[in-house]
Amino acid sequence: MDRIRIEVSAKANPTEDREKVGRAVANLFPEVRLREEDLGDGSALLRGSSEGLKALECLKSLIGAERIRSAARAILSSSAASGDSLEFHLNKQAAFAGRVSFSQSSGESPLGPISVRVECEDPHGLIEWLTGPAAKGQGPLG
């Protein structure tokens, strides 16, 4: 896993505090520095990127601490279907509380998700690094 690039974005709706949305992202991705793009309707898009595994260490730690490795592995594996990237979404409110909760791209939360795209040469290797090796009976050959 030589080349890893992480892109994170979250919309701050007019009813949300932009600082709190930024804190939600920082709780999961403290290495990512966000830029704010005003969308003109009272909302903003917070967006940032980083390179290397260090940007994903907090997410990895939380996945382990919350004992959601199997669920995370399943969700991330389904997001790795296309070539050299992973795309997944995280619940903004859970992230604000310092927790990991995977979500859909839209509709599941009225406030919208934190969207994450990870470009890497070996998505399945990255998933194993993030979630730990699959236990017997849990992998595709299990």
N, C-alpha and C positions, 0 to 999 in steps of 0.2 A: 504494500500500500504506500507507494511513493508519493503520488500526487492526489491530494484531497482538497477539495474546495467546497466550502459551506456557504450557502446563501439563505438568509432568513428574512422573512417579511411578515408584517402584521399591520392591519388597518386599525387606526384609532378612530372610531366613530365619533360624531359630534357630541354624543352623550358620555363619552369616556374621557378620562384624564390621560393625556398623552404620556405623561411621566409614568403612570401606572402600567400602561401598555408596554412602555420601554423596560420597566422593572420586570414585568412578566417574562419578556424575552431574555433579559439579563439573568434571571434566575436559572434558566436552562442553558444559556449560551453566554457566559460571562466574557468570553474572549471576543465576541462579535460587537463591533462598534456600530451603532445605528445612525443613519441619516434620516432626517424627516423631510418628506415631500408633501407639501400642502396640496390637497386635491380640490380645493376651491369650494367645497360644499360644507365646510366646517369640519371635515375629516382630514386625516393625514395618513400617508403610508410610511411606516417605519421600516427601513430596509438596511441590511448590512451583510457583510461577508467576512470570511476568514479562511485561512488555509492551515491544514495540518490536523492531526488527531487531537491536539490539545483543545481545539474548539468544541470537541464532542465529549470530552472527559466528564463534564458535569452531567450531561445526559446519560452517559454510561453508568455513572455512579448512582444516579437516581433510579434507573431501570433496575439495577441490582438491589438497592435498598428497599424499593417498593415491591420487590418480588414479582415483577411482571415480565420476566425474561421470556417466557414462552409466548405470551401474548404479543410482546414487542417483536419477537422473532417472526411470528406469523404475519403481522402487519407490515413490517419492513421487508420481508421476503416478497410479499405481494406487490410492494412498491418498487421492487428491483427488476421488474419484468423487462424494462427497456434499457438494454445496453450498459452504459457505464455511469448510471446515476440512480439515486434513490430520491423519491419525492413523497413526503408525508406531511401530515398536519397534526398540530397539537392544540389542545384546548387552552385558550388564553387565561381563563379564570383559574384553572388548575395550576397553570404555570405561575400565575401571580402568587399562589400559595406555596410555590416551590415543589409542585408535584408534576408527574408526567401522566398525561391522559391523551391518548391518540384520538383524533376525531376525523370527520369527513371534511372535504374541502369547503363545504358550505352547508347551511341548513341545520346542522346538529346544534350549533350554538348561535343564538341571535346576534352575538357580538362578532362572530367570525373567528377563524383559527389563526394560529401562528403557522405559516407555511414554511417548510424547510426543503431545500434541494441540496443534495450532496453529490458532487461529481467525484468519481474515483475510478481507478482501474479495475478494482475487484470488489464490487458491491457485496457479494456474498461473504467474502472475507471480512469486510467491514461490519456486516451484520453479526457475524460470529464474534468479532471483537467487542461490539456494543452489548451483546446479549449473553455471551459465554457460549460454550459448545452445547449443542443440542443433547438432551438426555436421551437414553435409549428409548425407542418407541415414539420420539417426537419429531424426528427428522423425516425427510422424504423417503429414506430407505429403512426407517425405523421399524 
